[in-house]
């Protein structure tokens, strides 16, 4: 499905029914916005890992502007600011009141920024393997220098510079770096970035070559009023857990969960435990 909002067209998909039978009445389930990372990826890698959450909520997946199945446009519009405002416009387009906001990695940055700007629209906030400011860039480079092999260090320069030239180069980056993103990655299993993922070079280049270098919502996190769960992977190289610990300290009454046997891709390393932690946090009256 597609929503023509603001100056773009956003692709979104819905999983799970909105109304369920509850004895003699119909009960409306909460709605969750599932925010993908990257930038430059799409929502498809979140399926089917997050599908079990549709028992508790109606899930709305969407692709950021210029990414996945959403419309392309001027690359200078591929900003976090627009991602936040597109998300709010989509909420209004769908006629939803409060939403559960769940974001991973870059999607977590969008989620934090949205919850800071629109706290009244968020019932529950879940951020996974993310950060609140740009310091992660230098820290990730330090970790890469310590843990990475020569091939990984070389190909990561395209990320730091925002200089990917093709989808093939970006797909190669994710393949070469897979052992850093996921601690359970087995090079003999022929794991690859699924062909179904649509990658966007412009989106990742604009982010890492530009606005992520000045990204900072750290000192605004006290504006968040919703219940919050912060999740991290102990071996995450690009969004290290110390940043999640800091986020949890800054958001009033936030809960923190660190997965000891996960890297950045917790949904690949400990998928069942991840869904269980989220499900237990989301106890709706």
C-alpha positions in Angstrom: 0.0 0.0 0.0 1.1 3.5 -0.7 0.4 6.8 1.1 0.9 10.1 -0.7 2.0 12.4 2.1 3.9 15.6 2.2 6.1 15.7 -0.9 6.6 12.0 -1.4 4.9 8.6 -1.5 5.6 6.1 1.3 5.2 2.4 0.9 3.7 0.7 3.9 2.4 -2.8 4.8 0.2 -4.0 7.7 0.4 -7.2 9.5 -2.3 -8.4 11.9 -5.9 -7.5 12.4 -6.9 -4.3 14.1 -10.1 -5.6 15.8 -10.3 -8.9 17.7 -13.2 -10.7 19.4 -13.0 -10.2 23.2 -16.0 -12.0 24.6 -19.2 -10.1 23.9 -17.3 -7.1 22.4 -14.7 -6.2 19.8 -11.4 -4.9 21.0 -9.1 -2.7 19.1 -5.5 -3.7 19.3 -2.6 -1.1 19.7 -0.8 -0.1 16.5 3.0 -0.3 16.2 5.1 1.5 13.7 8.1 -0.7 12.9 11.0 1.5 11.7 13.7 0.0 9.6 17.4 0.9 9.8 20.2 1.6 7.3 19.7 4.2 6.1 19.6 2.6 2.7 17.8 -0.6 3.5 14.1 -1.4 3.7 11.6 -3.0 6.0 11.7 -6.6 4.6 14.5 -7.9 6.9 12.1 -7.4 9.8 9.8 -10.1 8.5 9.2 -12.7 9.8 11.2 -12.1 13.0 8.7 -9.4 14.3 5.6 -11.2 13.0 4.8 -12.9 16.3 4.2 -9.4 17.8 1.1 -9.2 15.6 -0.6 -11.3 18.2 -0.5 -8.3 20.5 -0.5 -5.4 18.1 -1.3 -4.4 14.5 2.1 -3.9 12.9 2.7 -1.1 10.3 5.9 -1.6 8.4 7.1 1.2 6.1 10.0 2.2 3.9 11.6 5.6 4.5 11.5 8.0 1.5 13.9 7.2 -1.2 14.3 3.7 0.1 12.8 0.2 -0.5 9.5 0.5 -2.3 8.9 4.2 -1.4 9.2 6.9 -4.0 12.6 8.3 -5.0 13.2 12.0 -5.1 15.9 14.6 -4.6 18.6 12.9 -2.5 19.0 16.1 -0.4 15.5 15.3 1.0 16.7 12.0 2.4 17.1 13.3 6.0 16.3 12.3 9.5 14.1 15.4 9.8 12.0 14.3 6.9 11.9 10.7 8.1 10.4 11.9 11.4 7.9 14.2 9.7 6.9 11.5 7.2 6.2 9.1 10.1 4.0 11.7 11.7 2.2 12.3 8.4 1.7 8.6 8.0 0.2 8.3 11.5 -2.3 11.1 10.6 -3.0 9.5 7.2 -3.9 6.2 8.8 -6.1 8.0 11.4 -4.3 6.5 14.4 -4.1 8.2 17.8 -1.2 7.0 19.9 1.3 4.5 18.5 3.8 2.0 19.7 7.1 3.1 18.2 9.7 0.4 17.6 12.9 1.3 15.8 16.2 -0.6 15.2 19.6 0.9 14.5 19.0 4.0 12.3 15.3 3.3 12.8 16.0 3.8 16.5 17.4 7.2 15.8 14.2 8.1 14.0 12.2 6.6 16.9 14.0 8.6 19.5 13.7 11.8 17.5 10.0 11.2 16.9 9.4 10.5 20.6 11.2 13.7 21.5 9.2 15.8 19.1 5.8 14.1 19.5 5.8 12.6 23.0 2.0 12.9 23.1 1.6 10.5 20.2 3.7 7.7 21.6 2.2 5.1 24.0 5.3 2.9 24.2 8.8 3.2 22.8 11.2 0.4 22.0 14.6 1.2 20.6 17.0 -1.5 19.6 20.8 -1.3 18.9 20.8 2.5 18.4 22.4 5.7 19.6 21.4 9.2 20.5 24.2 11.2 19.0 27.0 11.2 16.5 29.8 10.0 18.9 29.1 6.5 17.7 30.9 7.1 14.4 34.3 7.6 16.1 33.7 4.8 18.6 32.7 2.4 15.8 35.8 3.2 13.9 37.9 2.4 17.0 36.1 -1.0 17.5 36.5 -1.8 13.8 40.3 -1.1 14.1 40.4 -3.6 17.0 38.1 -6.3 15.7 38.0 -6.0 11.9 40.1 -7.8 9.3 41.9 -5.8 6.5 39.1 -6.4 4.0 36.5 -5.1 6.5 38.5 -2.0 7.4 39.0 -1.2 3.7 35.4 -1.6 2.6 34.1 0.3 5.7 35.8 3.4 4.4 33.0 3.7 1.9 30.6 3.9 4.8 32.5 6.6 6.7 33.0 8.6 3.5 29.4 8.2 2.2 30.9 7.1 -1.1 29.0 4.0 -2.2 28.7 4.0 -6.0 26.2 1.2 -6.7 23.8 -1.2 -5.0 26.3 -3.9 -5.8 28.9 -2.1 -3.7 26.5 -1.7 -0.8 25.4 -5.3 -0.9 29.1 -6.3 -1.0 29.7 -4.1 2.1 27.0 -5.9 4.1 28.3 -9.3 3.1 31.9 -8.5 4.0 30.9 -7.0 7.3 28.4 -9.7 8.2 30.6 -11.3 10.8 30.9 -8.0 12.7 27.1 -7.3 12.6 26.1 -10.8 13.7 28.0 -13.0 16.2 26.2 -16.1 14.9 27.2 -15.6 11.3 28.5 -18.7 9.7 30.6 -18.1 6.5 29.9 -21.7 5.5 26.2 -21.3 5.5 26.1 -19.1 2.5 24.2 -16.4 4.4 23.7 -13.3 2.2 21.7 -10.1 2.3 18.4 -11.4 0.9 17.7 -10.6 -2.7 14.3 -9.2 -1.6 16.0 -6.3 0.2 16.0 -3.1 -2.0 19.1 -1.1 -1.2 19.5 2.7 -1.6 23.0 4.1 -2.1 21.9 7.7 -2.1 20.2 7.3 1.3 23.2 5.8 3.1 25.6 8.2 1.5 23.6 11.3 2.5 23.4 10.0 6.0 27.0 8.9 6.7 28.5 11.6 4.5 26.3 14.3 6.0 23.6 14.6 8.7 24.6 11.7 11.0 27.8 13.6 11.7 25.8 16.3 13.5 23.0 14.1 14.8 22.2 14.7 18.5 19.1 14.2 20.6 20.9 13.1 23.7 20.0 16.1 25.9 16.4 16.1 24.7 15.6 12.5 25.8 14.0 13.8 29.1 11.1 15.0 26.9 10.1 11.4 26.3 7.0 10.5 28.4 6.1 7.0 27.2 7.1 3.7 28.7 10.4 2.9 27.1 12.5 -0.2 26.6 16.1 0.1 25.4 17.7 -3.0 23.9 21.4 -3.5 23.0 23.7 -6.3 21.9 26.8 -6.8 24.0 29.0 -7.3 20.9 27.5 -4.6 18.8 30.4 -2.9 16.9 28.5 0.1 15.3 26.1 1.0 18.1 28.0 -0.2 21.1 26.0 -1.0 24.3 27.4 1.9 26.3 25.3 4.2 24.1 22.1 2.3 25.0 23.0 2.4 28.7 23.3 6.2 28.3 19.9 6.4 26.5 18.3 4.4 29.3 19.7 6.8 31.9 18.5 9.8 30.1 14.9 8.7 29.5 12.8 8.8 32.7 12.0 5.3 34.0 13.3 3.5 30.9 14.1 -0.2 31.1 17.3 -1.6 29.7 18.0 -5.0 28.3 21.4 -6.1 27.0 21.6 -9.3 25.0 24.9 -11.0 26.0 25.1 -13.2 22.9 24.3 -10.7 20.2 25.9 -8.2 18.0 24.2 -5.4 16.1 21.7 -7.8 14.5 19.9 -9.1 17.6 17.0 -10.2 15.5 19.4 -12.6 13.8 21.5 -13.6 16.8 18.7 -14.1 19.5 15.4 -13.7 17.7 13.2 -15.7 20.0 14.6 -14.0 23.1 14.2 -10.6 21.5 10.5 -11.1 20.7 10.0 -12.5 24.2 11.5 -9.4 25.8 9.4 -7.1 23.8 6.2 -9.1 24.3 6.8 -9.1 28.1 7.4 -5.4 28.1 4.2 -4.7 26.1 1.6 -5.7 28.6 -1.5 -3.8 27.5 -4.5 -3.3 29.7 
